[in-house]
């Protein structure tokens, strides 16, 4: 019997994933990852909307007990602080806009947790992510595909999975609709069957990124200059970390016409403002790339691409340009392509790969 360690967040998705694996004949153990220290927990869960709260641990334990398998809590606060929170803060300080969920998946859930599972003799880890893993005999590779429930598609934040990680990971919910998942939880009376999904970055539940970064790093944002597209000074900003590309509201400056954040430059401490049309670009360059469906890219490839989690894929061509970098050229200009975010490429339902936008 194959042994599987299921990452249980306390939510309905991971709970049903564990139940399905148990019913499928796997030897299941549930694990909840403790991501925060005591002080971090007190601050992060103050509004009760985030994941990783103490109540989530008790929910996961209750589900495991009801379903008849063991449950443990792993203290991964050191990994989470270094590989997610620190990276998030430093990226923002450098003028980029990172996606911490991608880093959490890359380094913690499918990094540290998978390593721990292998050390303890498990065959697989599993989570409640909505995605599909298959082995493609013709390619000789594991592939990552979009799920049946397109509204819950989480492949964008899973593009960094390596062949080894895919070989030892199970996504039991990939071929189910979310409504079916909740119905299954209700049928067996799971305590979290109607628990709402978490929506926020778990360590910044109030959305105040600048406040978090200041508290976490001790760095006080320095005021600098707003400039126009020609470099002319328009006024003063509150610090580069207080803004994101595409932002229009809460700029603290009135120009008599709509203005949007077009660029941020941490080195010069400037924030460039422009019109809506200045936000569009027809190409990007990405680094730190991970290819899944192919081993290498030897010629330009027609794909669809997403530059944000919620974006619909857009037709594009990707080319390798050397030094680990890839150029993605879109058929139509894209709005607010942002340094630090991920670009993820698709070939139909199959994830080709992805990387970090420069």
C-alpha positions in Angstrom: 0.0 0.0 0.0 1.4 3.4 -1.1 2.0 5.9 1.8 0.9 9.5 1.2 1.4 12.5 3.3 -1.4 15.0 2.7 -0.9 18.6 3.4 -4.0 19.7 5.3 -4.6 23.4 5.6 -7.8 23.0 7.6 -9.9 23.8 4.5 -12.4 21.7 2.7 -10.3 21.1 -0.4 -7.3 19.4 1.4 -9.8 17.5 3.6 -11.6 16.0 0.7 -8.4 15.3 -1.0 -7.3 13.2 2.0 -10.6 11.4 2.1 -10.5 10.5 -1.6 -7.0 9.1 -1.1 -8.0 7.1 1.9 -11.0 5.7 0.0 -8.7 4.9 -3.0 -6.6 2.6 -0.8 -3.7 4.8 0.1 -2.1 4.7 3.6 -2.9 8.4 4.5 -1.3 10.6 7.1 -2.4 14.3 7.4 0.1 17.0 8.1 -0.5 20.7 8.8 2.4 23.0 8.3 3.0 25.6 11.0 4.1 28.6 9.0 4.2 31.4 11.7 5.8 32.0 15.0 3.6 33.0 17.9 4.0 36.8 17.3 3.4 36.3 13.6 0.2 34.4 14.2 -1.2 37.0 16.5 -0.7 39.7 13.8 -1.6 37.6 10.8 -4.9 36.2 11.9 -6.3 39.3 13.6 -9.1 39.6 11.1 -9.8 35.8 10.9 -9.6 35.7 7.1 -6.2 34.1 6.6 -5.1 30.5 6.3 -2.6 29.0 8.7 -4.5 30.1 11.8 -4.6 28.0 15.0 -8.2 27.1 14.2 -7.1 25.6 11.0 -4.9 23.1 12.9 -7.9 22.0 15.0 -10.1 21.7 11.9 -7.5 19.5 10.2 -7.1 17.4 13.3 -10.9 16.9 13.6 -11.1 15.8 10.0 -8.2 13.4 10.3 -9.8 11.9 13.4 -13.2 11.5 11.7 -11.7 9.9 8.7 -9.5 7.6 10.8 -5.9 8.4 10.0 -3.1 10.1 11.9 -2.4 13.9 11.9 0.8 15.8 12.7 1.9 19.4 12.8 5.3 20.2 11.3 7.0 23.4 12.4 8.1 25.0 9.1 8.3 28.6 10.4 12.0 28.8 9.6 11.4 27.7 6.0 8.4 30.0 5.5 10.1 33.0 7.0 13.3 32.7 4.9 11.8 31.4 1.7 8.5 33.2 1.5 8.3 36.3 3.8 11.9 37.3 3.4 11.8 36.9 -0.4 8.5 38.8 -0.6 9.9 41.7 1.4 13.2 41.9 -0.4 11.5 41.7 -3.8 9.2 44.6 -3.0 12.1 46.6 -1.6 13.9 46.1 -5.0 10.9 47.5 -6.8 9.3 44.2 -7.9 5.9 42.8 -7.2 6.2 39.1 -6.2 3.7 36.3 -5.8 4.4 34.7 -2.4 2.1 31.7 -3.1 4.4 30.6 -5.9 7.4 30.8 -3.6 5.5 28.9 -0.8 4.7 26.1 -3.3 8.2 26.0 -4.7 10.2 26.1 -1.4 7.8 24.9 1.4 5.0 22.7 0.2 6.7 20.9 -2.7 10.2 21.6 -1.3 10.6 21.1 2.4 7.4 19.1 2.9 8.2 16.7 0.1 11.8 16.3 1.4 10.4 15.5 4.8 8.0 13.0 3.4 10.7 11.2 1.5 12.9 11.1 4.6 10.1 9.5 6.5 9.5 6.8 3.9 6.4 8.1 2.2 5.8 7.5 -1.5 3.9 10.7 -2.3 2.7 14.0 -0.9 -0.7 15.3 -1.8 -2.6 18.7 -1.5 -6.0 20.1 -2.4 -4.8 22.1 -5.4 -7.0 22.1 -8.5 -4.6 20.7 -11.1 -3.9 17.4 -12.9 -0.7 15.5 -13.1 -0.2 12.8 -15.7 2.7 10.9 -17.1 3.0 11.3 -20.9 4.6 8.2 -22.4 5.4 9.8 -25.7 7.2 12.7 -24.1 8.7 10.6 -21.4 7.8 13.3 -18.9 5.3 14.2 -16.2 3.0 16.9 -17.3 0.8 19.4 -15.4 -2.6 20.1 -16.8 -5.5 22.5 -16.1 -8.3 21.0 -13.9 -11.9 20.1 -14.8 -13.1 23.2 -12.8 -11.5 26.0 -14.7 -12.8 28.6 -12.2 -10.5 27.0 -9.6 -7.5 26.4 -11.9 -4.3 26.7 -9.7 -1.7 25.7 -12.3 -0.4 29.3 -12.5 1.1 29.0 -9.0 2.4 25.5 -9.6 4.5 26.1 -12.7 7.7 25.7 -10.7 7.2 22.0 -10.0 10.1 19.8 -11.3 9.9 16.4 -12.8 10.9 14.8 -9.5 8.3 16.8 -7.6 5.5 15.9 -10.1 6.5 12.2 -9.8 5.9 12.2 -6.1 2.8 14.5 -5.9 -0.9 13.7 -6.1 -3.7 16.2 -6.8 -6.9 14.2 -6.1 -9.2 17.1 -6.9 -8.0 17.8 -10.4 -11.0 16.1 -12.1 -13.7 17.4 -9.8 -15.8 20.5 -9.7 -15.6 22.6 -6.5 -19.3 22.1 -5.9 -18.8 18.3 -5.9 -16.0 18.7 -3.4 -18.2 20.6 -1.0 -21.0 18.1 -1.5 -18.7 15.2 -0.7 -17.6 17.0 2.5 -21.2 17.6 3.5 -22.2 13.9 2.9 -19.7 12.6 5.4 -20.2 15.5 7.8 -16.7 17.1 7.7 -16.5 20.0 10.2 -15.2 22.4 7.5 -17.7 21.5 4.7 -19.0 25.1 4.5 -15.7 26.8 5.5 -15.0 29.7 3.1 -11.8 29.7 1.0 -9.0 31.9 2.1 -8.5 34.9 -0.2 -5.6 37.0 1.1 -1.9 36.6 1.3 -1.7 34.7 4.6 0.9 36.9 6.3 -0.7 40.2 5.0 -4.4 39.6 5.5 -5.2 43.3 5.6 -3.5 44.0 2.2 -1.1 46.5 3.7 2.0 45.3 2.0 4.0 48.4 2.8 3.2 48.1 6.5 4.2 44.5 6.6 7.5 45.1 4.8 8.3 48.0 7.2 7.6 45.8 10.3 9.3 42.8 8.9 12.5 44.4 7.5 12.7 47.4 9.7 13.1 49.6 6.6 11.1 52.8 6.6 9.9 53.8 3.1 11.7 56.8 1.8 9.8 59.5 0.0 10.8 60.1 -3.6 9.6 61.6 -6.8 6.7 60.9 -9.0 7.8 61.5 -12.6 6.0 61.5 -15.9 7.0 59.3 -18.9 9.7 61.9 -19.9 11.3 62.0 -16.5 9.8 65.3 -15.4 9.0 65.5 -11.7 5.3 65.7 -10.8 5.4 65.5 -7.0 6.4 63.3 -4.1 5.5 59.7 -3.4 5.5 57.9 0.0 8.0 55.1 -1.0 8.4 52.7 -3.8 7.0 49.8 -1.8 3.7 51.6 -1.4 2.8 51.2 -5.1 2.1 48.6 -7.7 2.2 48.8 -11.5 -1.3 49.6 -12.8 -2.4 51.3 -9.6 -4.6 54.3 -10.0 -6.2 55.0 -6.7 -4.6 56.3 -3.5 -1.6 57.9 -5.3 -1.8 61.0 -3.2 -1.3 63.3 -6.2 -3.8 65.2 -8.4 -2.9 65.8 -12.1 -6.3 66.8 -13.4 -6.5 63.6 -15.4 -6.3 59.8 -14.6 -2.8 58.7 -13.8 -1.5 55.2 -13.4 1.7 53.7 -12.0 3.7 52.6 -15.1 7.1 51.8 -13.6 8.9 51.7 -10.2 12.7 52.2 -9.9 14.1 51.4 -6.5 17.6 52.5 -7.4 16.5 56.1 -8.2 13.5 55.9 -5.8 11.1 57.1 -8.5 7.6 56.1 -9.5 6.7 56.8 -13.1 3.1 57.8 -13.8 1.4 57.7 -17.2 -1.9 57.2 -19.0 -3.8 54.0 -19.4 -2.2 53.5 -22.8 1.3 53.6 -21.3 0.5 50.4 -19.3 0.5 48.2 -22.4 3.4 46.2 -23.8 3.6 43.5 -26.5 6.6 41.6 -25.0 8.4 40.6 -21.9 11.6 38.8 -20.8 11.5 36.3 -18.0 14.2 34.4 -16.0 14.4 31.7 -13.4 12.4 29.6 -15.8 11.1 26.1 -15.3 10.0 23.9 -18.2 7.6 21.1 -17.6 6.1 19.7 -20.9 9.4 19.9 -22.7 13.0 19.4 -21.7 14.3 22.4 -23.6 13.1 25.0 -26.1 15.1 24.8 -29.3 12.9 26.9 -31.5 10.2 29.6 -31.0 7.0 28.0 -29.7 3.4 29.1 -30.1 1.7 29.2 -26.7 -0.9 31.0 -24.6 0.4 33.0 -21.6 -0.8 34.4 -18.4 1.0 37.2 -16.5 -1.3 37.3 -13.6 -3.2 34.6 -11.7 -6.7 35.9 -12.7 -5.8 36.7 -16.3 -7.2 34.7 -19.2 -4.4 33.2 -21.3 -3.3 35.3 -24.3 -1.8 34.1 -27.6 2.0 34.5 -27.7 5.3 33.1 -29.0 8.0 32.1 -26.6 11.7 32.0 -27.5 14.9 31.2 -25.6 17.3 34.1 -25.8 20.2 32.7 -23.8 21.6 33.0 -20.3 18.5 31.3 -18.9 16.1 34.0 -20.2 13.1 33.7 -22.4 11.2 36.3 -24.5 7.4 36.1 -24.7 5.9 38.1 -27.6 2.2 38.6 -27.5 -0.2 38.8 -30.4 -1.9 41.8 -28.8 -0.4 44.3 -26.2 -0.9 43.3 -22.6 -1.8 45.6 -19.7 0.3 46.1 -16.6 2.9 43.4 -17.1 4.7 43.6 -13.8 8.3 42.8 -12.8 8.4 40.1 -10.2 5.2 38.4 -11.2 5.2 35.1 -13.1 4.5 34.5 -16.7 3.1 31.0 -17.2 2.8 29.3 -20.6 0.3 26.8 -21.9 -0.1 24.5 -24.8 -3.9 23.9 -24.7 -4.5 22.5 -21.2 -0.9 21.6 -20.7 1.5 23.8 -18.7 4.6 24.4 -20.8 6.4 26.1 -18.0 6.9 29.6 -16.5 9.3 32.1 -15.1 9.7 35.4 -13.3 9.1 38.6 -15.3 12.1 41.0 -15.4 
